[in-house]
Amino acid sequence: MLRRHFHDLPSEARQVIADKAGAVRAARTAEGGLNSGVAAFIDTDDGPVFVKGIPSDHPQAPAQRREAAIAPHLPRSCPRLYWHIETAGWDLLGYEVVQGRHADYAPGSADLPLVVDAVQELQEITAPADIAIKAAEQRWAMYAPPGTAHLLAGTTLLHTDLAPHNVLVDNWAHLIDWAWPTRGAAWIDPAVLILRLLEAGHSLTSADNVARQFPSWRSAPRPALQAFTAANAAAWAEIARADNAPWKAAMARHASAFETWAKTFAVR
């Protein structure tokens, strides 16, 4: 998506933001993350705010609206959503600024215990029934082996995109970018984390050792785990076929290795 600067927003939108956040003294476009038309840190009379926005008619706008709806239900470690406004053709969110850096998932990283703590805090939250988020058995239905998607069902609120750039670290780890909240079995987020640990250089044994810190992962039924890893491998293979970016091809290879491991390794 084309990234625009804060001052490229319509004047009406900037005025509404100023009414919410205070007069804007400076704005800096955020680096990374290409799923928002605007992503900027603004300095206001009332303090800093992180603003992300997308044209209201963009195909990804519903995902941002889901992100806003889920915000009140998130753990304390997640940045607070101050406001959600739609004006001048833009859907805009204003967040608390976390002065952190992206998490380091490398083997031996001091960030890993913080990431585990943040994900474990999320594991305790039941997905709200009154918000239209996808159920895991629906989200992966077209990729799961026939007759297995129901094994992914559950009531836990899942993040499902635990890439390092979606975790900010200071003294704590903060889960950000809730475009894909999902209702499902609690062990799915640890499984998602394993794939990202493989991306960061962990072996499957090392990644599993991290995931074993989650009670949900230790008790995950093996048939359900095999169904998910098969679905995840199929999804990443499709992504890699559609776009031959090297990192997507690498993720497809990791997902395939994870599927094979789940079939053959005595994880329980």
N, C-alpha and C positions, 0 to 999 in steps of 0.2 A: 504494500500500500504506500502511496506517495506520502512522505512525511512533510508536514508543513510547520512553520514556526508559529509560535503563539500569536505574534502580531499579524499573521496572515488570516486569523479568524475575523469574521465580520465584526464591525465596530459594535453592533448590537450585542453580540455574544460576549465580547470583551467587557462591555458595560455591565451585563448581568453577572459576570464573574466578579467584577469589582464590587458590585452590590452585595454579593455573598461573602467574598473573601477579604475585602478591603482594597483600597487603591493599589494598583500594581506598579511597583517601582522598577522592577527588572524581571526579565524572563530568559531562561536558558533551556534550549531544546535538549531533551534527554538523548543519550546515546543508546543504541541497541533497541531491540523490540520493535518490530515493523508492523504490528497488528493495530496500531492506532494512527489516525490521521494527524493528531496532535498529541505530543507527550512532552510536557515542559514543567520545569520547576519555576514557580513564580515567587518573587519576594513582594509581600504586601505590607501595608501598615499594621496588619494584625498577625503577621508571621508568615512563614513559608508554607506553600501548598504545592502539591504535585497535581497537575491537571492532565487528564487524558481525554481525548475526544475522537469522535468519528462522525461522518455525515449521517444524519438520521435515516437516510434512505439507502445506506450501504448494506450489502448482504450480511456483514458482520455486526451490524448495530444491535440485533437481538441478543447476541452474545454479551455485549457490553451492558445491556439492560438486565440480563440475568446476573451479571457480576454485581450490579448495584443492588439488586433484590436480595442477593445472598449475603451481602456485607454485614448486616446486623447480626447474623448468626455465626460469624467467624470467631475463632479463638482470640484471646487478648493480644497474642503476639502479632497478629495481622494489622497492618496499618488501618487506621480508622477512616471510614468514608465520611467526609464532612457534608457533602451535598451531591445531588444528581439533578441536572437541569437539562431541558431540551429547549433550544431557542435558536432562531436564525438558521434553521436547517442543520443544527449540530446537536448531538447527544454528548454531554460533558459530565465528567466526574471530577470531584475535588477531594484529594486524599491527604491525610497526614504524611509529612515527609519523614522518612526513616533515613538517618545518616549512616547507611551501611554500604557494604560492597557485596558483589555477587559471591555466593558460596563457592568454596573450593571443595570438590568432591574427591580429590586425588587420594590414593591410599595413604593412610597415616595422617590425613589433614585434621587439624584441631577443630575444624568446622563440623565434622561429622557428628559428634555427640550433640551439638546444638541443633543440627538438622533433625536428628532422631527425636530430640525433645519436642521440637515444633510439630513434627508429623504425629507424634504420640498424643500431643494435646488435641490435635484435630480428630484423632481416632475416637475420642470420647464424645464427639458431637453427632447427634442424630440429624439426618437431613430433614429440613422443614418440609412438611407435607403440603403446605400451601403455596409453594413456589414451583413453577413448571421447569424442573430440571430433569435431564434424562436419567433413566434407570440404567445401570450397568448392563443388564441383560438385553436392553434395547440398543444401547450404544455400540456394543460389540456383536450384535446378533448376526450381521451379515458376514462376519469373519470367523465366528466360533464354529467348531465342528458341529454337524447336525445333531440336534437334540441336547446340546450342552449349555446353551446360553443361560438357561435358568440357574445354573450353578454359580453365576456371578451375582445373583440377587442378594440384597441386604438393605439395611436402613442407615448405614453410616454415611456422613457427608465426606465425599472424596474430592481431592484437588485434581488428580490424574495427569498433571503436567509438571512434575517436580524436577524440571531442568534447573541447573545451577543459576541461570539468569532469572528464575522465578523465586529465588530465595535470597533475601538480603540479610547480611550478618553484621551485627555490631557486638554487643554483649550477649545477644540472643539471635536466633534465626527467625526471620519473618517471611511467611509465605505470601507471595503477591501474585497478581495476574490470575484472576478467577474466571477466566473465559469459559472453562469447561467443568464447572461443578457437576458432580454426578452422585446419584444415590446408589449404593451397592455394598458388597461385602467389604469389611474393613481391611482385609489383607491385600486388596487391590492396590492401594497406595504404596505399601512396601514393595509390591511386585514392580510397580512403575519406577520406584526409586532404584531397584536393582538394575534395571536397564540403563539408567543414567550413571550408575556407578561403573558399569561395564564401559560406558562411553569414556569415563574419566580414568580408565586404566586398571580397574579392579579385575581380579579373576572371579569366576563364578563362585568359588568357595569364599573369597573375601567379601563379595557382595552379599552372599547369603548370611555370612556372620554378622554383617551390619543389620540385615533385615530380621535376624533372629532376636534382636532386641525388642521387637514388637510381639506382644502376646498373640495378636491376630494372625501374624505370619506363622508362628510356631504351631498354631492349631488349624491352619488352613487345610481343608480336605484335599488330598492329592488329586482326585479327578477334577476338582474345580480349578486347581492350580494349572493342571495340564490343559484344561479348556481355555483358560485365560492366556497362557503363553502361546498356544496355537493361534488364538484370535489376534493377539498382539503381533505375532510374526507375520500373519497374513496382512494385517493393516499396514505395517511398515514396508512390507514388500510392495504393496500397491503404491504407497507414497514414493518409494524409490523408483518404481517404474515410471511414474508420472513426472518425476523431476530427478535428474541424474546428479544433483548436487552431491559432492563427496560425503558430506556429513550424513545425508539421508541414506546413502548406500551403506555407510558404516553402521548406522542405527539398525538397518534391516539385517545386517550380518549378526549384530549383537542379539537382536530379537530371535533370530533363527537358532543361535547357539543356546539361548535361554530356553527355547522350546525343547531342544534336544536334551538339555540337562534335566528339565522337568520330567521328561519321559523315562530317563535312564538312571538318574542319580537318586540314591536313597535319602531323600530330604527329610523323611519322618523317622 
